[in-house]
């Protein structure tokens, strides 16, 4: 395997996990050559902390010939602009979710990348972790018979102002990608969507005592409780709800089948308890069958690099990311129109990893 150069744009909180993983989990396939941030001090601090050779401006990073891949960790509202700048500079892009904030921007980005023979990858890559890979194996092997219904939910508190901002897209676009990606990975693409998006409160109070804004009131800009009914190509019906009007963090993903039920781990995580109850049996925790049980953010980028060098499709690809974005926006569109939304997109069900640990560089292929 040839080691490639990676440049990181966006040195906020999530960058710590990525930089630590890229350095310690995937040094055999990539090297972080530079990092950049709109606040120069952030990039300088990360470069020093993680031994990155260069902290620089975005323009300097994009002009560096040693950088082949750009990892975009900026805020959601900047994803399209930064992704396009990287593509225009001739770099492959792997971005945090969502791919863009609108279908129009996402389509333009994808078409441009194809015209330049460049690739786009996009988070989340948690579906590549031990938990959901184990779930996929159990479904494919028929442990719950034929899947018929799925229930998915993410409840969060209103403590964070972030989930109430239009530039983030609310809980639906911030947390929804984890759950919709997991559902598509486990069940396949979505063919029809019905949704309802509600804003129960126009203002809220920051009650996180660790926040400098504790006690302040802020305006709610987006729907904070959103539900969708999703119909899949294989006729499975799923109910999905994302809300930040709750009292705690509460993730849930269940797949019901003709012979049993599967309770998955939190799709926001790489592992966690996976449970199966079969006809006539008791609920049992299943052993994880795959590697990457720890927080492995960056795995999607590593898989993308392997894919290019082995001339295959990367798993966390732009087709999957666009379909997820299309479904999320379809939930909102349906809420406004009162009618079903039929996704304009399609995608392949991502290939699972081979069973067993994939820490060995040769096993991820």
C-alpha positions in Angstrom: 0.0 0.0 0.0 1.2 3.5 -0.9 1.0 6.1 1.9 -0.9 9.2 0.8 -0.8 12.8 2.1 -3.9 14.2 3.9 -4.7 17.8 4.7 -7.3 18.6 7.5 -9.5 21.7 7.2 -11.3 22.5 10.4 -9.6 22.1 13.8 -12.5 22.2 16.1 -13.5 19.7 18.8 -14.2 16.7 16.5 -10.7 17.0 15.0 -9.1 15.6 18.1 -10.8 12.2 17.5 -9.9 12.2 13.8 -6.3 13.3 14.2 -5.6 10.8 17.0 -7.1 8.0 14.9 -5.4 9.0 11.6 -2.1 9.1 13.4 -2.4 6.0 15.5 -4.8 3.6 13.7 -3.9 4.2 10.0 -0.3 5.4 9.8 0.4 2.6 7.2 -1.8 4.2 4.6 -1.9 7.9 5.2 0.0 10.8 6.7 -1.5 14.1 7.9 0.7 16.7 6.1 -1.0 19.9 7.2 -4.0 21.4 9.0 -5.9 24.6 8.6 -8.6 26.5 10.4 -10.5 29.8 10.1 -8.9 30.6 13.5 -5.1 30.1 12.9 -4.4 29.4 16.5 -6.6 26.4 16.4 -4.6 24.9 13.5 -1.3 25.8 15.3 -2.4 24.1 18.5 -3.5 20.9 16.7 -0.3 20.7 14.7 1.8 21.0 17.8 -0.4 18.5 19.7 -0.4 15.8 17.0 2.9 16.3 15.4 1.6 17.6 12.1 4.4 19.1 10.0 2.5 22.3 9.0 -0.3 24.6 10.2 -1.3 27.0 7.4 -4.1 28.8 5.6 -6.7 26.9 3.6 -5.2 28.3 0.4 -1.7 27.0 1.3 -3.1 23.6 2.2 -4.9 23.3 -1.1 -1.9 24.3 -3.1 0.4 21.7 -1.4 1.3 19.0 -4.0 2.0 16.5 -1.3 -1.7 16.5 -0.2 -3.9 14.2 -2.2 -6.9 14.0 0.1 -8.7 16.8 2.0 -10.5 15.9 5.2 -13.2 18.5 5.7 -14.2 18.9 9.4 -15.8 22.3 9.1 -19.3 23.3 10.3 -22.2 21.9 8.2 -22.9 25.3 6.5 -19.4 25.4 5.2 -19.2 21.8 3.8 -20.2 22.7 0.2 -17.8 25.7 -0.1 -14.8 23.8 1.4 -15.5 20.6 -0.5 -15.7 22.5 -3.8 -12.5 24.4 -3.1 -10.7 21.2 -2.5 -12.1 19.6 -5.6 -11.2 22.6 -7.7 -7.6 22.2 -6.4 -7.6 18.7 -7.7 -7.9 16.9 -4.3 -10.1 14.0 -3.3 -12.4 14.9 -0.5 -13.7 13.2 2.6 -16.1 15.3 4.6 -18.1 15.3 7.8 -21.8 14.9 7.4 -24.0 16.0 5.9 -22.6 16.1 2.4 -24.2 19.6 1.8 -27.1 21.5 3.1 -29.2 21.2 -0.1 -29.6 18.7 -2.9 -28.6 21.3 -5.5 -25.2 21.9 -3.9 -24.6 18.2 -3.3 -25.5 17.3 -6.9 -23.2 20.1 -8.3 -20.4 18.9 -6.1 -20.8 15.3 -7.2 -21.0 16.2 -10.9 -18.0 18.4 -10.7 -15.9 15.7 -9.0 -16.8 13.1 -11.6 -15.9 15.6 -14.4 -12.4 15.9 -12.8 -12.1 12.1 -12.0 -12.0 12.9 -8.3 -13.7 11.0 -5.5 -15.9 12.2 -2.6 -16.4 10.3 0.7 -18.6 11.4 3.5 -19.3 10.6 7.1 -20.8 8.9 9.0 -18.5 5.9 9.0 -19.9 4.4 12.2 -21.7 1.8 10.0 -18.2 0.4 9.4 -17.8 -0.3 13.1 -18.1 -3.6 15.0 -21.7 -3.0 16.1 -23.5 -2.3 12.9 -21.3 -4.7 10.9 -22.4 -7.4 13.4 -26.0 -6.4 12.9 -25.6 -6.7 9.1 -24.1 -10.2 9.4 -27.0 -11.3 11.7 -29.6 -9.9 9.2 -27.9 -11.4 6.2 -27.6 -14.8 7.9 -31.3 -14.8 8.6 -31.2 -14.6 12.4 -34.5 -12.6 12.5 -36.0 -14.1 9.3 -37.2 -11.6 6.8 -37.0 -8.0 8.1 -40.4 -6.3 7.9 -40.3 -3.2 10.3 -37.7 -0.9 11.7 -37.9 1.5 14.6 -35.3 4.2 14.9 -35.1 7.2 17.3 -32.7 9.7 18.6 -33.8 11.9 21.5 -31.6 14.7 22.9 -32.1 17.5 25.3 -32.5 21.2 24.4 -29.3 22.1 26.3 -27.3 22.8 23.1 -28.1 25.9 21.0 -26.3 24.1 18.1 -29.2 21.8 17.3 -31.6 24.7 16.9 -29.7 26.6 14.2 -30.6 26.6 10.5 -26.9 26.3 9.5 -26.7 23.0 11.2 -30.1 21.7 10.1 -31.3 20.8 13.5 -31.3 17.4 15.1 -32.5 15.9 11.9 -29.5 16.8 9.8 -26.9 16.6 12.6 -27.9 13.2 14.0 -30.2 11.9 11.3 -27.3 10.9 9.0 -26.2 8.2 11.5 -29.6 6.6 11.7 -30.5 6.8 8.0 -27.1 5.6 6.9 -27.4 2.6 9.3 -30.9 1.8 8.0 -29.7 1.9 4.4 -26.6 -0.2 5.2 -28.8 -2.8 7.0 -31.9 -2.7 4.7 -31.0 -1.0 1.4 -32.2 2.2 -0.3 -35.4 4.1 0.5 -38.1 4.3 -2.2 -40.7 6.6 -0.5 -40.9 9.0 2.4 -43.7 10.6 4.5 -42.7 13.1 7.1 -43.8 15.6 9.8 -41.6 18.4 11.1 -42.6 20.4 14.2 -41.3 23.3 16.2 -43.0 23.0 19.7 -41.0 26.0 21.0 -39.9 29.3 19.4 -37.4 30.1 22.1 -35.5 28.0 24.6 -33.1 28.5 27.5 -29.5 27.2 27.7 -29.6 25.1 30.9 -26.2 23.4 30.5 -24.3 24.7 33.5 -21.0 24.1 31.8 -21.9 26.5 29.0 -20.8 30.2 29.2 -24.4 31.0 27.9 -26.1 29.2 30.8 -29.5 30.7 31.6 -29.6 32.8 28.3 -32.6 32.6 26.0 -32.1 31.8 22.3 -34.3 31.7 19.2 -35.2 28.3 17.7 -34.7 28.5 13.9 -35.6 25.0 12.7 -38.0 22.2 13.4 -36.8 20.4 16.6 -39.0 17.3 16.5 -39.1 15.5 13.1 -40.5 12.1 12.2 -40.6 10.1 9.0 -42.1 6.9 7.7 -39.7 5.3 5.3 -40.5 2.6 2.8 -37.5 0.6 1.5 -37.0 -1.2 -1.8 -37.4 -4.5 0.0 -40.8 -3.4 1.4 -39.5 -2.9 4.9 -41.3 0.0 6.7 -39.3 2.1 9.1 -40.3 4.8 11.6 -37.6 7.4 12.4 -37.8 10.3 14.8 -35.1 12.9 15.7 -35.9 15.3 18.5 -34.0 17.8 20.7 -37.1 18.5 22.8 -36.4 15.6 25.2 -34.8 15.2 28.6 -31.8 13.0 27.8 -29.7 11.4 25.1 -31.7 8.3 24.0 -30.8 6.4 20.8 -32.7 3.4 19.6 -32.6 1.2 16.5 -34.6 -2.0 16.2 -35.2 -4.3 13.2 -38.2 -6.6 13.5 -38.4 -9.7 11.4 -40.6 -12.7 10.8 -38.5 -14.9 13.1 -37.1 -12.4 15.7 -36.0 -8.9 16.6 -32.6 -7.3 16.4 -31.7 -4.4 18.8 -28.7 -2.6 17.4 -26.1 -0.5 19.0 -26.3 3.3 18.9 -25.6 4.2 15.2 -23.7 7.2 16.5 -21.1 4.8 17.9 -18.9 2.1 16.5 -20.0 -0.5 19.0 -22.3 -1.2 21.9 -24.7 -4.0 22.9 -26.3 -5.9 20.0 -29.2 -8.1 21.0 -31.4 -10.7 19.3 -34.6 -12.4 20.4 -35.8 -15.2 18.2 -39.2 -16.9 18.1 -39.7 -18.8 21.4 -36.4 -17.6 22.9 -35.1 -15.0 25.2 -33.4 -11.7 24.5 -29.6 -12.4 24.2 -26.6 -10.2 23.7 -24.7 -11.3 20.7 -20.9 -11.3 20.4 -19.4 -8.7 18.1 -18.1 -10.4 15.0 -16.1 -7.5 13.5 -13.2 -5.2 14.4 -13.3 -1.5 15.1 -15.3 -1.5 18.3 -13.5 1.6 19.6 -14.2 5.1 18.3 -12.7 4.8 14.8 -13.8 8.0 13.1 -11.5 8.3 10.1 -12.1 4.6 9.1 -14.2 5.8 6.2 -11.3 7.9 4.9 -8.9 4.9 5.3 -11.3 2.7 3.4 -11.6 5.3 0.7 -7.8 5.4 0.2 -7.7 1.6 0.1 -10.5 1.6 -2.4 -8.6 3.9 -4.8 -5.5 1.8 -4.6 -7.4 -1.4 -5.1 -9.7 -0.1 -7.8 -12.9 -0.7 -6.0 -15.8 1.4 -4.7 -15.3 3.0 -1.3 -18.1 2.2 1.2 -18.8 5.7 2.7 -19.2 7.1 -0.8 -21.0 10.1 -2.3 -23.8 8.0 -3.7 -24.7 6.8 -0.2 -24.3 10.3 1.3 -26.5 11.9 -1.3 -29.2 9.3 -0.9 -29.2 10.0 2.9 -29.3 13.7 2.4 -32.2 13.3 -0.1 -34.2 11.2 2.3 -33.6 13.7 5.2 -34.7 16.6 3.0 -37.6 14.4 1.7 -38.9 14.1 5.3 -39.1 17.9 5.5 -40.5 18.3 2.0 -43.3 15.8 2.8 -44.1 17.7 6.0 -44.6 20.9 4.0 -46.6 19.3 1.1 -48.6 16.7 3.1 -47.7 14.2 0.4 -45.2 11.3 0.0 -41.8 12.2 -1.3 -40.2 9.8 -3.8 -36.4 10.1 -3.6 -34.7 11.2 -6.8 -31.6 9.4 -5.7 -30.6 5.7 -5.4 -27.6 3.9 -4.0 -26.1 0.5 -3.6 -26.3 -1.2 -0.2 -22.7 -0.8 1.0 -20.6 -4.0 1.1 -19.9 -5.2 4.6 -16.4 -5.9 5.8 -15.2 -9.5 6.1 -15.9 -11.1 9.4 -13.1 -10.7 12.0 -10.8 -7.9 13.0 -9.6 -5.5 10.4 -6.9 -3.7 12.3 -4.3 -5.5 10.0 -3.8 -3.4 7.0 -4.4 -6.3 4.7 -7.8 -7.2 6.1 -9.6 -3.9 5.5 -9.5 -4.5 1.7 
